[in-house]
């Protein structure tokens, strides 16, 4: 139903992923060394200076195992770069870890190249622009021999997923260390829960549930464009509202719940069915649904139910749960951190008398832990490459989103082979160029029409 352009399948994809994992395991022995010794300063460039990029830079500069400093920054918005620099310079004023003079601040679509050109092989670039640009920037980082931290999701459609998997192989061949911002995977509490589940403490997992039911998130609700900004820059500024830029609010926000649940299951689902709706939209003209209800199915027939909602005035829940044949578990209980993982006998989550285990508090911040782990791998030259898993998590996320937006059953293979690329020729964008998405004659953007447009997410 997606007019596949190749014969790639989930089995082939996982086989290739396995090859990547094997290559990662032996990468340090087989490839030329690209790492920083303990006595060397690691230089960092920040590409994408919004809130998450600034936060990632703060975590990078807070790592304690050796000198590290920020030396270059790039964005397409001058005010974002200025705000980010001001915050970072103030935070690290005493340690003098922010050394970014005016000639190493770049405002342009090719600024990512100029920022990376300020680094030497083995340094680190942070890729924190909207996800659509991830493959473009990652490709150049590989060419420059740079280690990478990239924010999630790393892909938003089938074509970019296949492209990023190829780039993953190239980065492994160069022994580059690459972290992906699925920080829950670095949470020590969740690691212990995973080990306990693998040890059989709740039996075989038969169902998972996850909820991110909150008010409006990020820039997901997009009002009509004002006259003082171009169409392209407006869509990038409000990137959560556009599928080409971010995969929409579904991909950018629900990926964490999806990833942590699939981690506990130790598998990726093979198919997804879903429903969703646009409700109180008012003047908003973005491409998002306000509600998503997704049923993922694993190869063994077990289910993963995901509920997303971005509406004010409704019951809120932000948590993930696992149900097994012998018991149940809390994977996360309130946002991403602290996880407050728990195991119960039976299925009565929250029952004090049925509580078997609860992770001790307080918990270390997973946003910092993912950076501690990445820099440790760079300095000690340990094999470390999370791209494959990041692509898988992003692909499975897109699979559920496409199921909701088309009203069809979408398999892993459907998503992997889908030929609809949201933003082809993305690497050719310029400050004065056209946007990948154009408005309709009524001034609004095309939106998903489940059951009407069935082979792609909007007409």
C-alpha positions in Angstrom: 0.0 0.0 0.0 3.0 2.3 0.2 4.4 1.6 -3.3 7.7 0.3 -1.9 10.8 1.2 -3.9 12.8 -1.6 -2.5 12.3 -5.1 -1.2 13.6 -4.3 2.2 11.8 -6.1 5.0 11.8 -6.1 8.8 13.9 -9.2 8.8 16.4 -7.7 6.4 16.4 -4.5 8.4 17.1 -6.3 11.7 19.7 -8.4 10.0 21.5 -5.3 8.8 21.0 -3.8 12.3 22.6 -6.8 13.8 25.5 -6.4 11.4 25.8 -2.8 12.6 25.7 -3.9 16.2 28.5 -6.4 15.6 30.5 -3.8 13.8 30.0 -1.5 16.8 31.3 -4.2 19.2 34.5 -4.6 17.2 34.8 -1.1 15.9 37.5 -0.1 18.3 39.8 -2.9 17.1 39.1 -2.7 13.4 38.9 1.0 12.6 41.3 4.0 13.0 41.2 5.6 16.4 39.1 8.8 16.6 39.0 9.7 20.2 40.3 12.2 22.7 42.9 11.1 25.3 42.3 11.9 29.0 44.7 14.8 28.9 43.2 16.4 25.8 40.5 19.0 25.7 37.4 17.9 23.7 35.9 20.7 21.7 32.2 20.9 21.1 30.1 22.7 18.4 26.4 23.2 18.9 24.2 23.0 15.8 20.7 24.0 16.7 20.5 26.5 19.6 17.0 26.0 20.9 16.1 24.9 24.4 17.0 21.2 23.9 20.3 22.1 22.1 21.2 24.5 24.9 20.3 21.8 27.5 22.5 19.3 25.7 25.4 21.7 25.7 25.0 22.3 29.4 25.1 18.5 30.0 28.1 18.2 27.7 30.1 20.9 29.6 29.1 19.3 32.9 30.9 16.0 32.3 33.7 15.6 34.8 36.1 13.2 33.2 38.5 15.6 31.5 38.5 19.1 29.9 35.8 20.0 27.5 34.7 23.3 26.0 32.2 24.8 23.6 33.9 26.6 20.7 31.3 27.1 17.9 27.5 27.6 17.4 25.1 27.6 14.5 21.4 28.2 13.9 19.2 29.8 11.4 17.7 32.2 14.0 20.0 34.9 15.4 17.9 35.4 18.5 18.1 31.7 19.4 21.9 31.6 19.1 22.2 34.8 21.2 19.9 33.5 23.9 21.7 30.2 24.0 25.1 31.7 24.1 24.1 34.1 26.9 22.7 31.3 29.0 25.7 29.0 28.5 28.3 31.7 29.0 26.6 32.7 32.3 26.4 29.1 33.5 30.0 28.3 32.8 31.5 31.7 33.4 33.8 30.6 36.2 35.0 27.5 34.4 35.6 29.4 31.2 34.3 26.5 29.1 32.4 28.7 26.6 34.8 30.1 24.1 32.7 31.2 21.2 33.8 34.5 19.7 31.6 36.3 17.1 33.5 34.7 14.2 32.5 31.3 15.4 28.8 32.0 15.5 27.0 31.2 12.3 23.5 32.1 11.1 22.6 30.3 7.9 21.5 27.0 6.5 25.1 26.0 5.8 26.2 27.2 9.3 26.4 23.6 10.4 29.4 23.1 8.1 31.1 26.2 9.3 30.6 25.2 12.9 32.0 21.7 12.3 34.9 23.1 10.4 36.0 24.7 13.7 36.6 21.3 15.2 39.3 18.7 14.7 38.6 14.9 14.1 37.6 13.3 17.4 35.8 16.4 18.7 32.0 16.4 19.3 29.2 18.1 17.4 25.7 18.4 18.9 22.9 18.0 16.3 19.8 19.6 17.9 18.0 21.1 15.0 14.5 19.9 14.0 14.8 16.2 13.1 14.4 16.6 9.4 17.9 18.0 9.1 19.5 15.1 11.0 20.8 13.1 8.1 22.2 16.1 6.3 24.2 17.2 9.3 25.2 13.7 10.3 26.6 13.1 6.8 28.9 16.1 7.1 30.0 15.1 10.6 31.1 11.7 9.3 33.0 13.3 6.5 34.8 15.5 9.1 35.5 12.6 11.5 33.5 14.0 14.3 31.9 12.2 17.2 28.2 13.1 17.5 25.4 13.6 19.9 22.1 13.9 18.0 18.6 14.6 19.4 15.7 12.3 18.8 13.9 11.4 16.7 16.6 10.8 14.1 14.2 10.2 11.2 10.6 11.1 10.3 9.8 8.9 7.3 10.9 5.7 5.5 13.4 7.2 3.0 15.3 9.1 5.8 15.3 5.9 7.9 17.0 4.0 5.2 19.5 6.8 4.6 20.4 7.1 8.3 21.0 3.4 8.5 23.5 3.6 5.7 25.2 6.6 7.5 25.3 4.5 10.7 27.4 2.0 8.9 29.7 4.7 7.7 30.1 6.2 11.2 31.0 2.7 12.6 33.6 2.2 9.9 35.3 5.4 11.1 35.0 4.3 14.7 33.0 7.4 15.6 31.1 7.5 18.9 27.5 8.6 18.4 24.9 9.2 21.1 21.2 9.6 20.4 19.0 11.6 22.8 16.8 8.7 24.0 18.1 9.4 27.5 15.8 7.0 29.2 18.1 4.2 27.9 20.8 5.6 30.2 18.5 5.7 33.3 20.0 3.4 35.9 16.6 2.7 37.5 15.2 1.5 34.2 18.3 -0.6 33.6 17.7 -2.4 36.9 14.0 -2.8 36.0 14.9 -4.3 32.6 17.3 -6.8 34.3 14.6 -7.8 36.7 12.1 -8.3 33.9 14.6 -10.3 31.9 15.1 -12.3 35.0 11.5 -13.3 35.0 10.2 -11.3 37.9 6.9 -10.4 36.2 6.8 -13.4 33.9 6.4 -13.0 30.1 5.2 -9.6 29.1 1.8 -9.8 27.5 0.8 -6.1 27.4 2.4 -2.7 27.7 0.6 0.6 28.2 1.9 4.2 27.8 0.3 7.6 28.2 1.4 11.1 27.4 -1.8 13.0 28.0 -1.0 16.6 28.7 -1.9 20.1 27.6 -0.5 21.5 24.3 3.2 20.8 23.9 6.1 22.7 22.3 5.2 24.4 19.1 2.5 21.8 18.2 -0.3 24.4 17.9 0.5 26.7 15.0 -1.4 29.9 14.5 -1.5 31.6 11.0 1.9 32.9 9.9 2.7 36.6 10.7 4.0 38.8 7.9 7.4 39.5 9.4 8.8 36.0 8.8 9.2 33.8 5.7 7.2 30.6 5.2 10.2 28.4 5.5 11.6 30.0 8.6 8.1 30.0 10.2 7.8 26.3 9.7 11.2 25.7 11.2 10.4 27.9 14.1 7.1 26.1 14.7 8.6 22.7 13.8 6.4 20.6 16.0 3.4 21.6 13.9 4.8 20.2 10.6 5.4 16.6 9.7 8.3 17.3 7.4 10.2 19.1 10.1 9.7 16.9 13.1 7.2 14.1 12.5 4.8 16.3 14.4 4.0 16.2 18.1 3.5 12.5 17.9 7.1 11.7 16.8 8.9 14.3 18.8 7.2 13.7 22.1 5.8 10.1 22.2 9.0 8.5 21.1 10.3 8.2 24.6 7.3 6.2 25.9 7.5 4.0 22.8 11.2 3.4 23.1 11.2 2.6 26.8 8.3 0.2 26.4 9.9 -1.6 23.5 13.1 -1.8 25.5 11.4 -3.6 28.3 9.8 -6.0 25.8 13.2 -6.4 24.2 11.5 -6.2 20.7 10.1 -3.9 18.2 6.5 -4.3 17.1 5.7 -5.6 13.7 2.5 -3.6 13.0 0.3 -0.8 14.2 -3.3 0.3 14.0 -4.5 3.6 15.3 -7.1 6.3 15.5 -6.8 10.0 16.1 -8.7 13.3 15.8 -8.4 17.0 15.5 -10.9 18.5 17.9 -10.7 22.1 19.3 -8.4 23.5 16.6 -9.7 27.1 16.5 -7.4 29.1 14.3 -4.5 26.6 14.5 -3.4 25.5 11.1 -0.7 22.9 11.9 -0.8 19.2 10.8 -1.2 17.6 14.2 -4.0 15.6 15.7 -5.0 16.4 19.2 -5.5 12.8 20.2 -3.8 9.5 19.3 -4.7 6.0 20.3 -2.4 3.3 18.9 -2.3 -0.4 19.2 1.1 -1.9 18.4 1.5 -5.7 17.9 4.7 -7.7 18.5 5.7 -10.8 16.6 4.5 -13.0 19.5 1.0 -11.4 19.4 1.4 -9.3 22.6 0.2 -5.7 22.5 1.4 -2.3 23.4 -1.3 0.4 23.8 -0.2 4.0 23.5 -2.4 7.0 24.3 -1.5 10.6 23.4 -3.5 13.7 24.0 -2.6 17.5 23.9 -5.7 19.2 25.3 -6.2 21.5 28.2 -8.8 20.7 30.9 -8.5 16.9 30.6 -7.1 14.3 32.9 -3.3 14.2 32.7 -1.1 11.1 32.8 2.6 10.7 31.7 3.7 7.2 32.4 4.5 3.7 31.0 3.6 0.3 32.4 4.3 -3.4 31.7 2.0 -6.4 32.4 3.4 -9.9 32.7 2.0 -13.4 33.3 3.2 -13.2 37.0 3.1 -9.5 37.8 3.3 -5.9 36.6 5.8 -3.0 36.5 5.9 0.7 36.5 8.4 1.7 33.8 8.0 5.5 34.4 5.5 7.2 36.6 5.7 11.0 36.0 7.5 12.4 33.0 10.9 11.1 32.1 12.8 11.5 35.4 12.8 10.3 38.1 11.4 7.1 36.7 10.4 5.6 40.1 10.3 2.1 38.7 8.3 -0.5 40.6 7.4 -4.2 40.4 4.1 -5.6 41.8 2.8 -9.1 42.1 -0.4 -9.5 40.2 -1.9 -6.6 38.2 -2.9 -4.1 40.9 -0.4 -1.3 40.2 -0.2 1.0 43.2 -1.2 -1.6 45.8 1.2 -1.3 48.7 0.7 -4.9 49.8 1.5 -6.2 46.4 4.7 -4.1 46.0 7.7 -6.3 45.4 10.4 -3.9 44.5 10.9 -0.1 44.2 14.0 1.6 43.0 15.7 3.7 45.7 15.5 7.5 45.5 17.0 9.9 44.5 17.8 8.9 40.9 20.6 10.4 38.8 19.5 12.6 35.9 19.4 10.6 32.7 20.1 13.7 30.6 23.4 14.0 32.3 24.1 10.2 32.3 23.8 10.0 28.5 26.6 12.5 28.2 28.7 10.9 30.9 28.5 7.7 29.0 29.3 9.2 25.6 32.3 11.2 26.7 33.6 8.2 28.7 33.4 6.1 25.5 35.3 8.8 23.5 38.1 9.2 26.1 38.5 5.4 26.6 37.8 4.5 23.0 35.0 2.1 23.8 32.7 1.1 21.0 29.6 3.3 21.2 27.1 4.0 18.4 23.4 4.4 19.1 22.3 5.3 15.6 20.8 1.9 14.7 18.6 1.8 17.8 17.7 5.5 17.2 16.6 4.7 13.7 14.5 1.7 14.9 12.8 3.8 17.6 12.1 6.6 15.2 10.8 4.2 12.5 8.4 2.4 15.0 7.2 5.8 16.1 6.5 6.9 12.5 4.7 3.6 12.0 2.2 4.4 14.7 1.8 8.0 13.5 1.2 6.9 9.9 -1.4 4.3 11.1 -3.4 7.1 12.8 -3.0 9.6 9.9 -4.1 7.1 7.2 -6.5 4.9 9.1 -4.7 1.8 7.8 -2.8 -1.1 9.4 0.9 -0.2 9.0 3.6 -2.8 9.3 7.2 -2.3 10.0 8.0 -3.2 6.4 5.4 -0.7 5.1 7.0 2.1 7.1 10.6 1.1 6.1 9.7 0.9 2.4 7.3 3.9 2.3 8.4 6.1 -0.7 6.9 9.3 0.6 9.7 11.6 1.7 8.3 14.6 3.4 11.1 17.0 2.4 13.2 15.8 -0.5 16.3 18.0 -1.4 16.4 19.3 2.1 20.1 19.8 1.9 19.5 22.5 -0.8 17.4 24.8 1.5 18.5 28.5 1.7 17.4 31.4 3.8 15.4 32.9 1.0 14.2 29.6 -0.5 10.7 27.9 -0.6 9.4 25.8 2.2 9.0 22.0 1.7 5.3 22.4 2.6 3.0 24.9 0.9 -0.4 26.2 2.0 -3.6 25.3 0.3 -5.7 28.0 -1.5 -7.6 28.5 1.8 -4.4 29.5 3.5 -4.2 26.3 5.6 -1.8 23.5 5.4 -2.8 20.0 4.2 -3.7 17.7 7.0 -4.1 13.9 7.4 -7.4 12.5 6.2 -7.7 9.0 7.5 -9.5 6.6 5.1 -9.3 9.2 2.3 -5.6 9.6 1.8 -4.3 6.1 2.6 -0.9 5.7 1.1 0.7 8.7 2.6 0.0 11.0 5.6 -1.4 14.0 3.7 -2.4 14.7 0.2 
